[in-house]
Amino acid sequence: MVQYTFRRVLLAIPVIFAILAVTFILARSIPGDPCRAILGEKASVETCERFTIEHGLDKPIPVQFGIYLQNLAKGDLGDSIRFGRPVLLIMIERLPTTIELGFAAMTIAVLVGVPLGIIAAVKRNSPVDVGVMIGANLGVSLPVFFLGLILIYVFAVMLRDTPFALPPSGRLPAGMVATPFYEVYDIPVEEGTTRFYVLEFIANLYIFNSIITANWEVLVGAGRHLILPAIALSTIPLAIIARITRSSMLEVLGLDYVRTARAKGVPANKVINKHAFRNALLPVVTIVGLQLGAILGGAVLTETIFGFAGVGLSVFEAITARDFPIVQGFVIIIAIIYVTFNLIVDLSYGFLDPRIRYD
C-alpha cells in the first residue's frame, strides 16, 4: 500500500501542474483590464501602465508563469493585486469557512442520503421508494442558487417573526466576535510564523474554536448562520448519494448469499445492515469522494448567495476584479484537496473489501 500511495502522490503532481497552468492561462484570457477592474474606469493611462509594470503583468504569459512557479516552489503564493496582502493570509481567513460549510453539507448529504437510499431499496416499488426517487430527481434538478433564494425567502422573510427564523447571510450575528482560542488560553504566538498560520487557521474554524473555548453564544450564532447554506449545498450530493445507495443495495439484495441468509431465518435488520449494506458500500464511498469535490465547486454559488465569506465568494470576487493570484492560490488548494480525497477513497477500498490488493 505504501508503494501504491507513493505512486499516486507522484502522479498527482503533473495533474496539479496541468490544472495550475490552465488556470493561469484562462485567468489572463478573461476580457477586461485588471487595472481598471480594480482602480476604476477613470484610471489614467499612465496609472495603468505603472500598475501593470508593478504587478508584472507587462511580461509575456510564459515568463509570468515561470516566475510564479519559482515563487511557488518557495512557498510564496504571491500578493493579492486588489488588497496588497499575501494570498496565504487570505486563504487562512477564508478556507476554514468553506471547510466548515463543506463538512456540514456533506454530513447532511451522507446522514440523510444513505438511509433514504437503503429504505428505498428495501421497499422497492412502494410509495416510499417512489417518493424518495422523486425527491432525489428534484434535488439533482434544482440549481443551488434557486434553492438558496427559496430558503432565504422562507426562513428569513416568511418565518422572520417565528422561532424557526434563520439568518439569510453572514457567518456570525452582527457585533459578535469569535475570540481565537490561542488568545483565550494565552498561547504565545509570533505573527508571520508557521505556528501563527496554523493556529490562526484553526481559530477561523468558528464552530471548532467556539467549542474548545466554551463560547456557546458564538457556537449557536455560527451554527444558525451555517444551516441554510449547508442545506442548499447538500441537496445535489444528497440526491446523488441516495440514488447510488439504492442502486447498489438493490444489486446486492438480489445476490445468492443474501437470499441464503434470509432462508436461514436471519433477522431482516441483520441481513440489511451486516450482509447487504457492507457489500454495497464501495460505490457509495466512491460517489461520496467525488461529491466532496463537487461541493467545493458548488460553494462558489452558495457562498455568493448567502454572503458566506469563504473560498467560493473569494474566487468569485477575484475573478470579477481580475485578481489573478487569489484565483490561482485557491485553485491550487482545491485541486490538492480534491486529489487527496480521491486518494483516501481509493485506499479505503482495501479496508471495506479485504479481497482488494494494492500492487
FIDREN-806950 format. One record per atom (N, C-alpha, C, O, CB): z, y, x; residue in one letter. Coordinates in steps of 0.2 Angstrom, whole numbers, plus 5000, padded with zeros to 4 digits. Glycine has a CB too. Layout:
# FIDREN-806950
ZYXA;...
//
This chain:
# FIDREN-806950
500049945004M;500050005000M;500050065004M;499750115002M;500650004995M;500350065010V;500450125015V;499750145017V;499550205017V;500850105021V;499350095019Q;498650105021Q;498250135016Q;497850175017Q;498350035024Q;498250105010Y;497950125004Y;498050205002Y;497650245001Y;498050084998Y;498750215003T;498950285001T;498650335007T;498450385005T;499750295001T;498650315013F;498450355018F;497650365018F;497450425019F;498550315025F;497250315016R;496550325015R;496450375009R;495950415009R;496250255013R;496850365003R;496750404998R;496850485000R;496550524997R;497150384992R;497350495004V;497550565006V;496950585010V;496850645009V;498250565010V;496750545015L;496150565019L;495550585015L;495150635016L;495950515024L;495450545009L;494850555005L;494950615001L;494450654999L;494750495001L;495550635000A;495750694996A;495550764999A;495350814996A;496450694993A;495550755006I;495450825010I;494750845009I;494650905007I;495550805017I;494150805009P;493550835008P;493450855000P;493050904999P;492950785009P;493750824996V;493750844989V;494050914988V;493750954985V;494150794984V;494650924991I;494950994990I;494551044994I;494451094991I;495650984993I;494251024999F;493751075003F;493151094999F;493051144999F;493551045010F;492851044996A;492251054991A;492451104986A;492151144984A;491950984989A;493051084982I;493251124977I;493351204979I;493151244976I;493951104974I;493751204985L;493851274988L;493151314989L;493151364988L;494251264994L;492651274992A;492051304994A;491651324988A;491451384988A;491651254998A;491651284983V;491351304976V;491651364973V;491351414971V;491351244972V;492351364973T;492751414970T;492551484974T;492551534971T;493451404970T;492551474981F;492451534985F;491851574983F;491751634983F;492551514992F;491351524983I;490651554981I;490551584974I;490251634973I;490151494983I;490851544969L;490751564962L;491151624961L;490951674957L;490951504958L;491751634964A;492151694963A;491751754965A;491851814962A;492851684967A;491451754971R;491051804973R;490351814970R;490051864971R;490951804981R;490151774966S;489551774962S;489651804955S;489151814952S;489251704962S;490251814953I;490351844947I;490151924947I;490251954951I;491151844945I;489751934942P;489452004942P;490052054941P;490552044938P;488952014935P;489852114945G;490352164945G;490652184952G;490552144956G;490952144941G;490852244953D;491152264959D;491852264959D;492252294955D;490852344960D;492152224964P;492952224964P;493252284965P;493752294962P;493152174970P;492952334969C;493252404970C;493352434963C;493852454961C;492752444974C;492752434959R;492852474953R;493252434947R;493552464943R;492152484950R;493252364948A;493652324944A;494352344945A;494752334940A;493552254945A;494552364951I;495252374952I;495452444952I;495952464950I;495452344959I;495052484955L;495152564956L;494852604950L;495052654949L;494852584962L;494452574946G;494152604940G;493452624941G;493252624947G;494652664939G;493152634936E;492452654936E;492252724940E;491752734942E;492152654929E;492752764940K;492652834943K;492752834950K;492752884954K;493152884940K;492952774954A;493052774961A;492352794964A;491852774963A;493252704963A;492452834969S;491852864973S;491552814977S;491852764979S;492052924977S;490952824979V;490552784984V;490952774990V;490952714993V;489852804985V;491152824993E;491552825000E;492152784999E;492352745003E;491752895002E;492552794993T;493152754992T;492952674992T;493352634995T;493452774986T;492452664988C;492252594988C;492052564994C;492152504996C;491752584982C;491752604998E;491452575005E;492152565009E;492152505012E;491052625009E;492552605009R;493252595013R;493552535010R;493852495014R;493652655013R;493552525004F;493952475000F;493552405002F;493952355004F;493852474993F;492952405002T;492552345004T;492652325011T;492752265013T;491852355003T;492652375016I;492752355023I;493452335024I;493652285028I;492652415027I;493952365021E;494652355022E;494852275020E;495252245023E;495152395018E;494552255015H;494652185012H;494152135015H;494152075012H;494652185005H;493752155019G;493252105022G;492752085018G;492352035019G;493652045025G;492552125013L;492052105008L;491352125010L;490852105007L;492252125001L;491352155016D;490652185018D;490352125022D;489752135024D;490752245022D;490652075024K;490452025028K;490051975024K;490151965018K;490951985032K;489551935027P;489251885023P;489751825021P;490251815024P;488651845028P;489551795015I;490051745012I;490251695017I;490851675017I;489751715006I;489751665021P;489951615026P;490451635031P;490951595032P;489351585029P;490351695033V;490851725038V;491551735034V;492051715037V;490651795040V;491551765028Q;492151765024Q;492551705023Q;493151695024Q;492051805018Q;492151655022F;492451585021F;492751555027F;493251525027F;491851535018F;492351565033G;492651545039G;493351575041G;493751545043G;492151555045G;493351645040I;493951675041I;494551655036I;495051645039I;493851755040I;494351645030Y;494851615025Y;495151545027Y;495751535027Y;494551615018Y;494651505030L;494851435032L;495351445038L;495851405039L;494251395033L;495151485043Q;495651495048Q;496351515046Q;496851495049Q;495351545053Q;496351565042N;496951595039N;497351535035N;497951525036N;496951655035N;496951495032L;497251445028L;497551395032L;498151365030L;496751415023L;497251375038A;497551325042A;498251345045A;498651305047A;497051315048A;498351415045K;498951445047K;499451445042K;500051475043K;498851505051K;499251425036G;499751435030G;499651505027G;500151515023G;500451425032G;499251545028D;499151605026D;498651605020D;498051595021D;498951655031D;498851615014L;498351615008L;498051685007L;497651695002L;498751595002L;498251735011G;497951805010G;498351845006G;498851825003G;497251795008G;498151905005D;498551955001D;498051974995D;497451974995D;498652025005D;498451984989S;498052004983S;497752064984S;498052114987S;498552004977S;497152074982I;496752134983I;497052184978I;497052244980I;496052124981I;497252164972R;497552214967R;498252234968R;498352294968R;497452184960R;498652184970F;499352204971F;499552224978F;500052254979F;499752144968F;499152194983G;499352204990G;499952164992G;500252184997G;499452284991G;500052114989R;500652064990R;500352004992R;499751984991R;501052054984R;500751964997P;500451894998P;500351854992P;500851854988P;500951865003P;499851814992V;499751764987V;500251714986V;500451694981V;499051734988V;500551694992L;501051644992L;501651664987L;501951634984L;501351634999L;501851734988L;502451754984L;502251764977L;502651744972L;502651834986L;501651774975I;501451774968I;501451704965I;501651694960I;500751814967I;501251654969M;501251594967M;501951564966M;502051534961M;500851544972M;502451584970I;503151564969I;503451594963I;503851564960I;503551584975I;503151654961E;503451684955E;503051654949E;503451644943E;503251754955E;502451634949R;502051614943R;502051534942R;502051514937R;501351644944R;501951504948L;501851424947L;502451394943L;502251344939L;501751394954L;503051414945P;503551374941P;503551384933P;503751344930P;504251404943P;503251444931T;503151454924T;502651404921T;502851374916T;502951524923T;502151384925T;501651344922T;501951274923T;501751224919T;500951344926T;502351254928I;502551184929I;503051174923I;503051124920I;502951184935I;503451224921E;503951214915E;503551204909E;503651154905E;504351274914E;503051244908L;502551234902L;502251174902L;502251134897L;502051294902L;501951154907G;501551084908G;502051024907G;501850984903G;501251084914G;502651034910F;503150974909F;503350974902F;503350914899F;503750984913F;503451024898A;503651024891A;503151004887A;503250954882A;503851094889A;502551024888A;501951004884A;501850924885A;501650894880A;501351044886A;501850904891M;501750834892M;502250784890M;502150734887M;501650824900M;502850814890T;503450774887T;503350764879T;503450714877T;504050814888T;503150824876I;502950814869I;502450764868I;502450724863I;502850884866I;501850774872A;501250734871A;501450654871A;501250614867A;500750754875A;501850644876V;502050564878V;502550544872V;502450484870V;502250564885V;503050584871L;503550554867L;503350554860L;503650514856L;504150604867L;502850594858V;502550584851V;501950544851V;501850504846V;502450654848V;501450554855G;500850514855G;500950444856G;500550404852G;500450544860G;501350414861V;501350344862V;501650314856V;501350264854V;501850334868V;502250334853P;502450294847P;502050304841P;501950254837P;503150334845P;501650354840L;501150364835L;500650314836L;500350274831L;500850434834L;500350304842G;499850254843G;500050184842G;499750144840G;499650264851G;500750164844I;500950104843I;501050084835I;500850034833I;501650094846I;501350134832I;501350124824I;500750114821I;500650074817I;501750184821I;500250154823A;499550154820A;499250084822A;498950054817A;499050204823A;499350054828A;499049994829A;499449934825A;499149884823A;499149974837A;500049934825V;500449884821V;500249884814V;500249834811V;501249894822V;500149944811K;500049954804K;499249964803K;499050014800K;500450004801K;498849934806R;498149944807R;497849944799R;498049904795R;497849884811R;497449994798N;497050004792N;497550024786N;497350014780N;496649944790N;498150034788S;498650054782S;498550134782S;498250164786S;499350034784S;498850164776P;498850234776P;499150274782P;498950324784P;499250254769P;499650234785V;499950264791V;499450274797V;499450324800V;500550224793V;499050214797D;498550214803D;498050274801D;497850304806D;498250144803D;497850274795V;497350324793V;497550394795V;497250434797V;497050314786V;498250404793G;498450474794G;498550494801G;498450544803G;499150474790G;498750444805V;498850454812V;498150474815V;498050514819V;499150394816V;497650434813M;496950444816M;496650514814M;496350544818M;496550394814M;496850534808I;496550594805I;496950654809I;496650704811I;496750604798I;497550644810G;497950694814G;497750694821G;497650754824G;498650684814G;497550644824A;497350644831A;496650674832A;496550714836A;497250564834A;496150664827N;495550694827N;495650774826N;495250804829N;495050664821N;496050794822L;496150864821L;496450894827L;496250944829L;496650874815L;496950854830G;497250884837G;496750894842G;496750944846G;497750834839G;496250844843V;495750854848V;495250904846V;494950944850V;495350784849V;495150924840S;494650964837S;494851044837S;494451084839S;494350944830S;495451054836L;495751124836L;495751154843L;496151124847L;496451124832L;495451204844P;495451244850P;496251264851P;496551284846P;494951304850P;496451274857V;497051294859V;497251364857V;497751384854V;497251284866V;496751404858F;496851474856F;496851484848F;497251534846F;496251524858F;496551444844F;496551454837F;497251424835F;497551454831F;496051414834F;497451364837L;498151344836L;498651384838L;499151394834L;498251274839L;498651414844G;499151464846G;499251524841G;499751544840G;498951484853G;498651554839L;498651604835L;499051584828L;499351624825L;497951634833L;498851524826I;499151504819I;499851494820I;500251514816I;498851434817I;500151464826L;500851454827L;501151524827L;501751534824L;500951414833L;500851574831I;501151634831I;501251664824I;501751694822I;500751684836I;500751664820Y;500751694813Y;501251664809Y;501651694805Y;500051684810Y;501351594809V;501851554805V;502551574807V;502951594803V;501651484805V;502651564814F;503351564816F;503651634818F;504251644818F;503451514822F;503151674820A;503351744822A;503251794817A;503551844817A;503051764828A;502851784812V;502751834807V;502951804800V;503451844797V;501951844806V;502751754797M;502951724791M;503651704791M;504051714786M;502551664789M;503951674796L;504651654796L;505051694800L;505651674803L;504651584799L;504851764801R;505251804806R;505951814804R;506451834808R;504851874807R;506151814797D;506751834795D;507151764793D;507651774789D;506751874789D;506951714796T;507251644794T;507551614801T;507351644806T;506751594791T;507951564800P;508251534806P;507651494810P;507851474816P;508751484804P;507051484807F;506551454810F;506051494814F;505651474817F;506151414805F;506251564815A;505851604818A;505851594826A;506351574828A;506051684817A;505251604829L;505151594836L;504851644839L;504351674836L;504851524838L;504951664845P;504651724849P;503951704850P;503751654852P;505051744855P;503451754849P;502751744850P;502551754857P;501951734859P;502351794846P;502951784861S;502651794868S;503251804873S;503851814871S;502151854868S;503051804879G;503551814885G;503951754887G;503751704884G;504051864882G;504351754892R;504651704894R;505451704893R;505751654893R;504551694902R;505651764892L;506451774891L;506451834886L;506051874885L;506851794897L;506951834882P;507051894877P;507151954881P;507351954887P;507751884873P;506952014878A;506952074881A;507652094884A;508152084880A;506752134877A;507652114890G;508352134893G;508652084896G;509152094900G;508752164888G;508552014895M;508851964898M;508551944905M;507951944906M;508751894894M;509051934910V;508851914917V;509151854919V;509751834917V;509151974921V;508751814922A;508951744925A;509151754932A;508751754936A;508451694924A;509851764933T;510051764940T;509951704944T;510151654942T;510851784940T;509651714950P;509451654954P;510151614956P;510651644957P;509051674960P;510051554956F;510651504957F;510951524964F;511551514965F;510451434957F;510551544969Y;510751554976Y;511151614976Y;511551624981Y;510151554981Y;511051664972E;511451724971E;512151704968E;512651734969E;511151774968E;512151664962V;512751644959V;513151604963V;513751624963V;512551604953V;512951564968Y;513351524972Y;513451554979Y;513651514983Y;513151454972Y;513151614980D;513251644986D;512951604992D;513251594997D;513951664988D;512351574991I;512051534996I;511651585001I;511151624998I;511551484993I;511751585007P;511451635012P;510751615012P;510551565014P;511751635019P;510251665012V;509551655012V;509251725015V;509451775013V;509251635006V;508851715020E;508451775023E;507751775020E;507351735020E;508451775030E;507651835017E;506951845013E;506451835018E;506451865024E;506951915010E;505851805016G;505251795020G;505251725024G;504751705027G;505251845025G;505851695024T;505951625027T;505651575023T;505651575017T;506651615030T;505551515026T;505351455022T;505951435017T;505751415011T;505251395026T;506551445019R;507151425015R;507151475009R;507251455003R;507751435019R;506951535010F;506951585004F;506351564999F;506551564993F;506851655007F;505851545002Y;505251524997Y;505451464993Y;505251464987Y;504651515001Y;505751414996V;505951354992V;506451374987V;506351354981V;506251304997V;506951414989L;507551424984L;507251474979L;507451464973L;508151464988L;506851514980E;506551564975E;506151524970E;506051544964E;506151624979E;505751474973F;505351434968F;505751404963F;505551394957F;504851384973F;506251364966I;506751334961I;507051374956I;507151364950I;507251294965I;507251434959A;507551484954A;507151514949A;507351524943A;507851544958A;506451514950N;506051534945N;505851474940N;505451494935N;505351554948N;506151424941L;506151374935L;506751384931L;507251364931L;506151294938L;506651434926Y;507151464922Y;507551404919Y;508251414918Y;506851504917Y;507251354916I;507651304912I;508151274917I;508751264916I;507251254909I;507851244923F;508251214928F;508851264931F;509351244932F;507851184933F;508551324932N;509051374935N;509651384931N;510251394933N;508651434937N;509551394924S;510051404919S;510551354918S;511151364917S;509751424912S;510251284919I;510751234918I;511151224924I;511751214923I;510251164918I;510951234930I;511351224936I;511851284937I;512351284941I;510951214942I;511651344934T;512151394934T;512551404928T;512951454927T;511751464935T;512451354923A;512851354917A;512751424913A;513151444909A;513551344918A;512151454913N;511951514910N;511651494903N;511051484903N;511551564914N;512051474898W;511751444892W;511351494888W;510951474884W;512351414888W;511551554889E;511151614885E;510451614887E;509951614883E;511451674886E;510351604894V;509651604897V;509351544895V;508751544893V;509651614904V;509651484895L;509351424893L;509151424886L;508551404885L;509951364894L;509451454881V;509251454874V;508651504874V;508151484870V;509851474870V;508751554877G;508151604877G;507551584880G;506951584877G;508351674880G;507551554886A;506951524889A;506651464885A;506051454884A;507151504896A;507151424882G;506951364878G;506551384872G;506051354870G;507551324876G;506851434868R;506451464862R;505851494864R;505351484860R;506951514859R;505751524869H;505051554871H;504551504873H;503951514873H;505151604877H;504851444875L;504451394878L;504151344872L;503651314873L;504851344883L;504451344866I;504251304861I;503551304859I;503151264859I;504751304855I;503351364856L;502651374854L;502151364859L;501651324857L;502651444851L;502151394865P;501651374869P;501551304871P;501051274872P;501651414876P;502151274872A;502151194873A;501851154868A;501451114869A;502951174875A;502051174861I;501751134856I;500951144856I;500551104855I;502051164849I;500751214857A;500051224857A;499651184862A;499151164861A;499851304857A;499951184868L;499651154874L;499651074873L;499251044877L;499951174880L;500151054870S;500250974869S;499750944864S;499650884865S;500950964868S;499450984860T;499150944854T;498550904856T;498450844854T;498851004849T;498150934861I;497550894863I;497750824867I;497450774865I;497050934867I;498150834872P;498350774876P;498750724871P;498650664872P;498850784882P;499150754866L;499550704862L;499050664857L;499150604857L;499950754857L;498550694855A;498050664851A;497650614855A;497550554852A;497550714848A;497450624861I;497050584865I;497550524867I;497350464867I;496850614872I;498150534869I;498650484871I;498750434865I;498750374865I;499350514873I;498850464859A;498950424853A;498350374851A;498450314850A;499050464846A;497750404852R;497150364851R;497050304856R;496850254855R;496550404851R;497150324863I;497150274868I;497650224867I;497550164868I;497150304875I;498250244865T;498850194864T;498650144859T;498750084859T;499450224863T;498350174853R;498150124848R;497650074850R;497750014848R;497950174842R;497150104853S;496550054855S;496850004860S;496649944859S;496050094858S;497250024865S;497549974870S;497949924866S;497949864868S;497850014875S;498349944862M;498849904858M;498449854854M;498649794853M;499349944854M;497949874850L;497549834846L;497249774850L;497149724848L;497049874842L;496949794856E;496649744860E;497149694863E;497049634862E;496349774867E;497749714864V;498249664867V;498549624861V;498749564862V;498849704870V;498649654855L;498949614850L;498549564847L;498749514844L;499049664844L;497849564849G;497449514847G;497349454852G;496949404851G;496749534846G;497749454858L;497649404863L;498149344861L;498549344857L;497949434870L;497949294864D;498249224863D;499049224864D;499349194860D;497949174867D;499249254869Y;499949254871Y;500349284866Y;500949274865Y;500149274878Y;500149344863V;500449374858V;500549334851V;501049324848V;500149444856V;499949304849R;499949254844R;500449194845R;500749174840R;499249234842R;500449174851T;500949114853T;501649134852T;502049104849T;500749094860T;501749194854A;502449224854A;502649234846A;503249214845A;502549294857A;502249254842R;502349264835R;502449194832R;502949184828R;501849304832R;502049144834A;502049074831A;502749044833A;503049004829A;501549034834A;503049064839K;503649034841K;504249064837K;504849044838K;503749034848K;504149114833G;504649144830G;505049204834G;505549224832G;505149094828G;504649234839V;504949284842V;504949344838V;504449364834V;504549304849V;505549384838P;505549444833P;505049494834P;504749504840P;506249474834P;504849524829A;504249564829A;504349624834A;503849644838A;504049594822A;504949654834N;505049714839N;505049684846N;504749724850N;505749734838N;505249624848K;505249604854K;504449584856K;504249594862K;505649534855K;504049564852V;503349544853V;503049614855V;502649614859V;503049514847V;503149664851I;502849734852I;503049764858I;502649784862I;502949774846I;503749764859N;503949804865N;503949774872N;503749804877N;504649824864N;504049704872K;504049664878K;503449634880K;503149644885K;504649614878K;503049604875H;502449574876H;501849614876H;501449614880H;502449514872H;501849654871A;501149694869A;501149754873A;500749774877A;501049704862A;501649804872F;501649864875F;501649874882F;501249914885F;502249904872F;502049824885R;502049824893R;501349814896R;501149844901R;502549774896R;500949764892N;500249744895N;499749794893N;499149794895N;500149674893N;499949844888A;499449894886A;499549954889A;499250004888A;499549904878A;500049964894L;500250024897L;499650054902L;499650114903L;500850014901L;499250004905L;498850034911L;498350084908L;498350144911L;498449974914L;498050074903P;497550134900P;497950194898P;497750244899P;497150104894P;498550184895V;498950234893V;499150284899V;499150344899V;499650214889V;499450244905V;499650284911V;499050324914V;499150374916V;499950234916V;498450284914T;497850324916T;497650384912T;497550434916T;497250274916T;497750384906I;497550444902I;498050494903I;497950554902I;497450424895I;498750474903V;499250524904V;499150564911V;499150624911V;499950484905V;498950524916G;498750554923G;498250604922G;498250664925G;498650504928G;497650584919L;497150634918L;497250694914L;497050744915L;496550594914L;497750684908Q;497850734904Q;498350794908Q;498350844906Q;498250714898Q;498650764913L;499050814917L;498650864920L;498750924920L;499450784922L;498050844922G;497550894925G;497250934919G;497150994920G;496950854929G;497150904914A;496850944908A;497350994906A;497151054904A;496650904902A;498050984906I;498551034904I;498551094908I;498551144906I;499250994904I;498451084915L;498351134920L;497751184918L;497851244918L;498251114927L;497251154916G;496651194913G;496751224907G;496551284906G;496051144913G;497051194902G;497251224896G;497751274896G;497851314892G;497451174891G;498151284902A;498651334902A;498351404903A;498751444901A;499051314908A;497751404905V;497451474905V;497451504899V;497651564898V;496751464908V;497151474894L;497151494887L;497751504884L;497951554881L;496651454882L;498251454884T;498851454881T;499251514884T;499551554880T;499251394883T;499351524891E;499751574893E;499451644892E;499851694891E;499751564901E;498851654891T;498551714889T;498651734882T;498851794881T;497751714890T;498651684878I;498851694871I;499551714870I;499751764866I;498651634866I;500051674873F;500751684872F;501051734877F;501651744877F;501051624872F;500651764881G;500851814886G;501351784891G;501851814893G;501251874883G;501251714893F;501651674897F;501451684904F;500951664906F;501651604895F;501851724908A;501651744915A;501651684920A;502151674924A;502151794917A;501151644919G;501051584924G;500451584927G;500151634928G;501151514920G;500251524930V;499651514934V;499051534929V;498551574932V;499551444936V;499051514923G;498451524919G;498251594918G;497751624919G;498551494912G;498851634916L;498751704915L;498551744921L;498151784921L;499351734912L;498851724927S;498751754933S;497951744935S;497651794938S;499151724939S;497751684934V;497051664936V;496551714931V;496051734934V;496851594935V;496751714925F;496351754920F;496251824922F;495751854923F;496551744913F;496851854924E;496851924926E;496551934933E;496251984934E;497651944926E;496651884937A;496251894944A;495551884943A;495151924947A;496551834948A;495251844939I;494551844938I;494251904935I;493751934937I;494351784933I;494651934930T;494451994927T;494452054932T;494052094932T;494952014921T;494952054937A;494952104942A;494652094948A;494652134953A;495752124943A;494252034948R;493952014955R;494452004960R;494252024966R;493352064956R;495051984959D;495551974964D;495451904967D;495751854965D;496251984961D;494951894972F;494751834974F;495351794978F;495351734976F;494251844979F;495751824982P;496251774985P;496751744980P;496951684981P;496751824990P;496951774974I;497351744970I;496951684966I;497251634965I;497551794964I;496351694964V;495951644961V;495951584966V;496051524964V;495251664960V;495751594973Q;495751544977Q;496351504979Q;496451444979Q;495451564984Q;496951544979G;497551514980G;497751464975G;498051414976G;498051564981G;497751494969F;497951444963F;497451384962F;497751334960F;497951494957F;496851394964V;496351334963V;496551284968V;496551224967V;495651364964V;496751304974I;496951254979I;497551214977I;497651154977I;497151294986I;498051254974I;498651224972I;498551174966I;498751114966I;499251274970I;498151194961I;497951154955I;497651094958I;497751034955I;497551194950I;497151104962A;496751044965A;497250994968A;497150934967A;496251064970A;497751014972I;498150974976I;498650934971I;498750874971I;498651014981I;498850974965I;499250944960I;498850884957I;499150834955I;499550994955I;498250904955Y;497850854951Y;497750794955Y;497750734953Y;497150884949Y;497550804962V;497450744966V;498050704967V;498050644967V;497150764973V;498650734968T;499250704969T;499450664963T;499650604964T;499850754970T;499350684957F;499550644951F;499050584950F;499250534948F;499450694945F;498450594952N;497950544951N;498150484956N;498150424954N;497250564953N;498450504962L;498650454967L;499250414964L;499350354965L;498750484974L;499750454961I;500350424959I;500150374953I;500450324953I;500850484956I;499650394949V;499450354943V;499150284946V;499350234944V;498950384939V;498750294951D;498450234954D;498950184957D;498950124957D;497950254960D;499450214961L;499950174964L;500450144959L;500750094960L;500450224969L;500550174953S;500950144948S;500650084945S;501050044942S;501050194942S;500050074946Y;499750014943Y;500049944946Y;500149904942Y;498950014944Y;500149954952G;500449894956G;501149874953G;501349814953G;500549904963G;501549924951F;502249914948F;502149894941F;502549854938F;502649974948F;501649914937L;501549894930L;501249824929L;501449784925L;501149944926L;500849804934D;500449744934D;500549714941D;500149734945D;499749744932D;500949664942P;501049634949P;500449594951P;500449584957P;501649584948P;499949584947R;499349554949R;498949594953R;498449574957R;498949524943R;499049664953I;498649714956I;498849714964I;499449724965I;498649784953I;498349714968R;498549714975R;498149774978R;497549784977R;498449654979R;498449814983Y;498049864987Y;497849834993Y;498249824998Y;498549924987Y;497249834994D;496949805001D;496849865006D;496649855011D;496349765000D;
//
